[in-house]
Every structure is written in structure tokens, then in C-alpha cells.
Amino acid sequence: MQPAKVLARGWRFEVQDDDGWFIPIRGISSFTPNPTVVFADATDFDSPEGAEEHTPAVRGLTITLQGYYLEGPSGERDPGQARIERLDTVVPEGSLTRFRLWSPAGNGYEFDASYNVTVGGGSTTDNTAWSVEVTKTGPVARPSMFLDGDWPLDGDMALDGDMALNGNANPLELLWMFLQEALGE
């Protein structure tokens, strides 16, 4: 099948909780990736006349998620939004927490990130705004839909490392786990 255009509304976003589980961030209506690059000057006397030369030295990424503040009638909050709001107040230890985003077809991107939240805003006929800047630190991993944990659930799995093989579940370990469970071992 030919690759097709993908609607932005199909992307999913998750943040890791203190127990290693990923929880969805709900209420998102748009997202904007903003890649950055820092260049090291490489121009010297041997460079072509009048031409600069450079080397990409550092690459970064900030993703802005925008949407709506979610709150129930008794004050309960969306767990993903509430988790990010708590992380927004932490410095320095514990301020970096894993973040994941998934394409509609299940292609995942995962990295450590810091969070900068803006809550509120709008006029008399608007829903209350909520947004966060998610700033990557370190490398980006490419997880699969079957991640660490006891059972392959759709993205909400603990990262305990027991079944990880380069960020993806080892299918043989997964099969062995199912057999042990079935045999009562």
C-alpha cells in the first residue's frame, strides 16, 4: 500500500509516571515540532573564497502541545496534564522525564524531556487553554507498540527493562513469558 497523508489528530502523546508507566496526555488539539541546530564554524583559509563552511554540532527539539485544560466536576484532572504540571515545578533533580509520541500507524519516538506549562487563557466563549513546551534532552529512541512490561498493551506499559531489546520487545522472551503463564510456572 502506498504511504498516505496522515491527519495530525491521530498522533498520541504520553508522559512517564513515577512508576515507569506511560500515561496519555489528553485534550491536545495541535502540536508543533521545532527542531534546532547549532553550527560550529569551519571556515578557514582553505575554504572557497567568499564561502562560509560549518559543521552541525548540536541538534535539539522542542515540541509545543496546545489544547484545552481538562477538569472534572469534582476537580479531578486529566492524569497526563496533571503529571506534566507537577514536572513543570521540579528543578533540577527529577525534572527530566520520558516523553513519547506515536504516529497513527504506531511509529514511536521517545526521549527524556523537560516541561514548561501554560495553563489558562481564553475569552467568554472559549474553552480554557492548556499548552506545554516539551524540550528534548539526549537521544531519541524508536519504541515499538510492544514495550517492556508483563503484557503487550497499547502503549501503556512499564519500562522495567526485563524484555527490552534495543528499545523493543524481544519476541522470543514474549513467547516464553506467555508459555510460562499458560503452564503456571
Secondary structure as UniProt FT lines:
FT   HELIX           8..10
FT   STRAND          12..16
FT   TURN            18..19
FT   STRAND          22..24
FT   STRAND          28..41
FT   TURN            45..46
FT   TURN            49..50
FT   STRAND          54..68
FT   TURN            73..74
FT   HELIX           79..87
FT   TURN            88..89
FT   TURN            93..94
FT   STRAND          97..102
FT   TURN            104..105
FT   STRAND          108..119
FT   TURN            124..125
FT   STRAND          129..141
FT   STRAND          164..165
FT   TURN            166..167
FT   STRAND          168..169
FT   HELIX           171..183
//
